[in-house]
Amino acid sequence: MAYTFWHSGILIGESDLAPDPDEARHLAGIFSPTAYGLELFPRLTGIFTAGHQLKTYLDDNGLSPDAMEKEAIERVLDTTPAGQKIIDIGRTLCDVEMRAPDGKRMEFTSIGFSDVMELRSILQEMKLDSEYDLDDLPADAPRYIVSATVRDESSSPRDDESFPRPPEPRWPADN
């Protein structure tokens, strides 16, 4: 049975999450997005690329977040494309809800959606060696991944967190 993921009450996809053998609260799996999920996905992903771009900006300008005042960090986040992307991802993720296969809401402490194409691109750009060669993936390899760390209490969702599923969206194609 699949876990489902919702954004502002609209189903964005599902995954047969598997537990991480090294971390009991961590779950990860292939993400199968809905049509709306595919539209939203660019706003859920890109954190690795944006983080790398932000680090490059800081390095190129001789800036260190450890030595910067809070206001200066906020200004960099507000005024650079990479910072704006990071903020947008965070805002979009704030509206994501995860439900167990039985429909019960699960609280998470962290969640991330990844596009394997982005991972491949950023690894090549950074010239990082990885034990996993993403260039050798078969053409039919899954493209999207979701990873979440659930709160201790939500590992077994409580009955009072069970909600009926919202209806499928009827949004115009241009929205």
N, C-alpha and C positions, 0 to 999 in steps of 0.2 A: 504494500500500500504506500502511496506517495504522500509526502509532506507537501503542503501547498503554500504559496507565497502570494501576498496581496499587497497592493499599493493603493492607499486611500479607498479601501473597500472594493477594489477591482482586482480580479485574479490576474496575476502576471506570469504564473508558471508553477511547475511542480518538480519534485525530485525524490527519488528513492534514496534518501540520505543514508550513509553508512557511518557507524561510529569510528572514531579515531582510536586505534589500539593504544596510543600513548597518552591520550587525554580524554577522559570519560565524558566530559561535557561537550566535546567538539564533534560536529557532524559535517560531512561533506558529500557531495555527489554531483552527478551530471544534472544540469538544469535544463528543463524543457519549457521554453517560454510560450505563452499564448501570443496571439497577434498583438494585443496591447503590450504585453511584456517585451516583445521585440521592438516596439516603438519606444518604450521607456528605457530599454537596455543601455543606450548610449549615456543616459544620465545616472545609471547605476554602476557603470564600469569606468575604467580609465585611471584608477587611483595610482597604479604603478607608474604609468607614463607621466601623470601630473606631478607625482612626488619627485620623480627623476628631473623633470623640467624645473620644478621649484628649487631643488637642490642645486641644479646647474646655475640658475639665476642668482641664488645666494652666493655660490662660489665665485661666479664671474664678477660679482659686485663687492667681493670681500666681506660678505656679511655672515655672521654666525648667529643662529637662533638663540644659542646659549648666552650670547653677549647682548642681544637686542632687548629693548624695552617692549612690553606688551603692545603698546600702541604702534610701534614700528612693525612688529610682526603682523598685526591686524592690517596695517596699510599695505604691506606686501601681498597679503592674501586677497585684499580687496582690489588691488590695482594690477595684478599680473594675471595673464590668462591661466597659468597653472594654479594659482591660488584661487581664482574664481571657479575653476573646475573642481577643486577639492571641496570648496564650500558647497557647490551645487550637488556633488555626490552625497555629501553629508546630509544636506536638507532632504534629498530624495530618499535616502535610506531611513531617515526618521519616520517616514510614512509607510514603511514596509512592515507587514505583519506575517508571522509564520504560524502555520497550524499543523498539528500532528495529523497522522492519517485518520484519526477518529474525529477530526474537525475541531479539536480543542486548541485554543490559542496557546502558543509557547512564547515565553519571554526569552530574549537572548541578550547577551552582553556585547556581542559583536556579530556582524554579518558582513559578508562580502560576495559580490558577484564578479566573475571573471570571464573574459573572452579570451580563448586560447590564442586567437589571432593577435590580440594586443600583447599577450605574454611573449609570443614568438618575436614580435616586432621589438619590444623593449629589451629582450635578451640580446638580440642582434645589435641593437643600437648601443647597448652598454658593453657589448663584447664580453659577456659573462659566460663562463663555462658552466654548464649544468649537467648533472648526472642524467637528466632527461633531455633528449634531443628532440625539440619540438618541430624541427625541420623534417624529421622522418615520420611524422604522423601520417597514417593512411588518410586518403581523401574523405572517407566516411567517419573519421574520428569525431567524437562529440566536440562541439565548439564552446558551449557555455558550462560554467561550473558555479556552484554555490557552496559557501562554507559558513557555518554558524557555530558559535559557542553559546550554549543555552545556560540560563541561570540554574543553580542547583535545584531550586524549588520547582522549576518548570520542566525538569527532566521527565517528570511524571505529571502531565498537565492536570490541573484541578478541574473538577466538574463545573465549578462556578465560572470558569473561563471559556465555556463552550458557547459558541455563537452560531446562529444559522448562517449559511453561506449567502453572501449577497448575490443578486442576479447578475448574469453576464452583462457587460457594458453595452450600451447602444450609443456609442460616440460617433460623431461624424468622422469621416476618414481624414479630414484635414486637422483634427485636433490632437 
